[in-house]
Amino acid sequence: MRYISTRARPTGTVGSSKPTFSEILLGGLAPDGGLYLPETYPRIDQSELARWRRLSYADLACAVLARFIDDIPPDDLRTLTHRTYTAAIYSNGRNDSVASEITPLRWLDPPAPERGEGGLAILELSNGPTLAFKDMAMQLLGHLFEYVLTRNGEEINILGATSGDTGSSAEYAMRGKRGVRVFMLSPHQRMSAFQRAQMYSLQDPNIYNIAVRGTFDDAQDIVKAVSNDHAFKTRYRIGAVNSINWARVAAQVVYYFKGYFAATGGAGGNEGQQVAFAVPSGNFGNICAGHIARMMGLPIGRLILATNENDVLDEFFRSGVYRPRATSETAATSSPSMDISKASNFERFAFDLVGRDPEVIRRLWSAVDRGDSFDLSAERCFARLPDFGFVSGRSTHADRLETIRRTHDRYGLIIDPHTADGLKVGSERRTAEMPMVVLETALPAKFEETIVEALGRTPDRPATMEGLEKLPQRVEIMDVSVDQVQRFIVQHVP
Ligand SMILES: *Cc1c(COP(=O)(O)O)cnc(C)c1O
């Protein structure tokens, strides 16, 4: 399997060679500014699906990923997926058979064929170390990085900025990994006590937390400035693990298969049935994996994209207009991990939508990169949108509270605000006869304030997180200064 950029120049021109999986693993954007995608999507037929249905999560992950990776020997890949997807890492301290499922499916309304109802379920993706679905891919990334770096005798220094979720997920994935150091910038005194404790309590010598006296955007600007200092970047082997990383998207494809099998009868089910997935979306990474699973032949009837008040993506799927917002136009909502102004992975889907024509993508994104919008409403490709199974909707603070309340009343289950956005939009855009799986993207314990507002009580915390805030913390506090951050890196990279 070779990879191409969404903005690739025609073959034969300079820089048109096609890299392998390992070659794009540690990088970010393609040199031409595009995103990497497989040259073609592997196709999975019915008999193979029937076989995959019986696999454990770790074996399924190996089977799916092997279709995208041909420069890591299958036995090594199996070792990595088995090291990653264990009940111990994805159980949250629970000790039951459910944990061994890694991503258990929980029926809210079980299927009732006699009434023509396909059923409604939640796919639990948040039982990893940081209680959010990002652990599903990030934990694998940690093992893949270590494997490839060791093989190549290389090191990487990951520099990132976080307002909470991604940074902690990256730290928990990279802690103790050979060849990897993490320098994570966060806004000083602007994260919740829980989020701070989660990150700053890590004592691993390869993890460095830096709290900058500023906002998330200030932190992000420092990361950009350091990454644009090409001499520094090369000398100190600066890398990133942001949401455009292809391996993260690929790892997320796996749980669509797992969720599909669980929703269609488990090990003894059959492959004819279509399933809808509702996906709380921000940077389009999660649902992009669903799109790819569908392109591989998984019978996904609908991909229901849910946004919060920051509805860049809903606007596109309704109108054909993609209009990224300025940071100042991006609202701070009660589903903060979906507060995005532009959806960094959207370019991957757009590439497929426009018939994989890199020239069109170059033209559209030259507008986006200038801060402009584009409009596909009059284009033929936009009329083909239904062929891709996408529908969308948006959810507000009031919807979130209402959905959390209703779910608690009806099912005795507390869901987090992001998952509530998915459930709200999914319920509006589904058809009764098709089973619908809502992807759970975080546990409610991460967003106590909103749960209290909705239910008047705090959600339970997994046993492993009790007393987290009392642990000793390790963090370097700095001014908003590119210089200081660079000096800190120099001091800590031998
Ligand atoms: C990252 C995140 C999202 C958005 O996922 P994308 O892949 O960016 O679309 C939704 N919910 C939670 C809790 C997240 O952490």
The ligand as a MOL file (V3000), in Angstrom:
LIG
                    3D

  0  0  0     0  0            999 V3000
M  V30 BEGIN CTAB
M  V30 COUNTS 15 15 0 0 0
M  V30 BEGIN ATOM
M  V30 1 C -11.7370 14.9740 19.6690 0
M  V30 2 C -13.1190 14.8000 20.1940 0
M  V30 3 C -14.2550 14.9070 19.3670 0
M  V30 4 C -14.1560 15.2620 17.8870 0
M  V30 5 O -13.5620 14.2600 17.1320 0
M  V30 6 P -12.9820 14.6010 15.6670 0
M  V30 7 O -12.2250 13.3940 15.2750 0
M  V30 8 O -12.0940 15.7960 15.8500 0
M  V30 9 O -14.1440 14.8840 14.7850 0
M  V30 10 C -15.4930 14.6830 19.9180 0
M  V30 11 N -15.6330 14.4090 21.2320 0
M  V30 12 C -14.5730 14.2890 22.0590 0
M  V30 13 C -14.8070 13.9980 23.5010 0
M  V30 14 C -13.2790 14.4810 21.5810 0
M  V30 15 O -12.2200 14.3910 22.4140 0
M  V30 END ATOM
M  V30 BEGIN BOND
M  V30 1 1 1 2
M  V30 2 1 2 3
M  V30 3 2 2 14
M  V30 4 1 3 4
M  V30 5 2 3 10
M  V30 6 1 4 5
M  V30 7 1 5 6
M  V30 8 2 6 7
M  V30 9 1 6 8
M  V30 10 1 6 9
M  V30 11 1 10 11
M  V30 12 2 11 12
M  V30 13 1 12 13
M  V30 14 1 12 14
M  V30 15 1 14 15
M  V30 END BOND
M  V30 END CTAB
M  END
